[in-house]
Amino acid sequence: MKLFKKKQKMTMWQKLFLIASLKIIFLVAVIKPIFFPNFFKNNFKTEDSQKDFMIKQLTNNSIKSTNKPNSKH
């Protein structure tokens, strides 16, 4: 009888693990593309245009942050 109860507990944990795994797979495979689309793939056709956009964004932000006036009184 004791062996049978241990086997039932093991199958219960296996079922719970399977449910949790399916939920994770669902979140990654279905929800992620909906809420986090690939910005570069949708907006740029070539890799060079992607690189140019990133360089402009990084350099513009760094220039703006270094040119802020001091607010010391």
C-alpha positions as CSV (number, residue, x, y, z in Angstrom):
1,M,0.0,0.0,0.0
2,K,2.8,2.5,0.8
3,L,4.4,2.0,-2.5
4,F,1.2,2.8,-4.3
5,K,0.8,6.1,-2.4
6,K,4.3,7.1,-3.3
7,K,3.6,6.4,-6.9
8,Q,0.5,8.5,-6.8
9,K,2.3,11.4,-5.3
10,M,5.0,11.2,-7.9
11,T,2.5,11.2,-10.7
12,M,0.8,14.3,-9.1
13,W,4.1,16.2,-9.1
14,Q,4.7,15.1,-12.7
15,K,1.3,16.4,-13.7
16,L,2.0,19.7,-11.9
17,F,5.4,20.0,-13.6
18,L,3.8,19.3,-17.0
19,I,1.1,22.0,-16.4
20,A,3.8,24.6,-15.3
21,S,6.0,23.7,-18.3
22,L,3.0,24.1,-20.7
23,K,2.2,27.5,-19.2
24,I,5.8,28.7,-19.7
25,I,5.9,27.4,-23.3
26,F,2.5,29.2,-23.9
27,L,3.8,32.5,-22.5
28,V,7.0,32.4,-24.6
29,A,5.5,31.1,-27.8
30,V,2.2,33.0,-27.9
31,I,2.2,36.0,-25.6
32,K,5.7,37.3,-26.2
33,P,5.3,38.0,-30.0
34,I,2.0,39.7,-29.3
35,F,3.2,42.2,-26.7
36,F,6.9,42.4,-27.8
37,P,7.0,42.5,-31.6
38,N,10.4,42.7,-33.3
39,F,10.8,46.4,-33.9
40,F,13.8,46.2,-36.2
41,K,12.3,43.5,-38.4
42,N,9.1,45.4,-38.8
43,N,10.6,48.8,-39.4
44,F,13.9,48.3,-41.3
45,K,14.6,46.2,-44.4
46,T,18.4,46.0,-44.2
47,E,20.8,45.4,-41.4
48,D,22.7,48.6,-42.3
49,S,19.6,50.7,-41.7
50,Q,19.1,49.0,-38.3
51,K,22.7,49.8,-37.4
52,D,22.4,53.5,-38.6
53,F,19.2,53.9,-36.5
54,M,20.9,52.5,-33.4
55,I,24.0,54.6,-33.8
56,K,21.8,57.7,-34.2
57,Q,19.7,56.9,-31.1
58,L,22.8,56.1,-28.9
59,T,24.7,59.2,-30.0
60,N,21.8,61.6,-29.8
61,N,20.9,60.4,-26.3
62,S,24.5,60.6,-25.1
63,I,24.9,64.2,-26.5
64,K,21.6,65.3,-24.9
65,S,22.6,63.9,-21.5
66,T,26.1,65.5,-21.5
67,N,24.8,69.0,-22.6
68,K,22.3,69.4,-19.9
69,P,22.8,72.6,-18.0
70,N,23.7,72.5,-14.3
71,S,20.9,73.4,-12.0
72,K,23.2,74.6,-9.2
73,H,22.2,77.9,-7.6
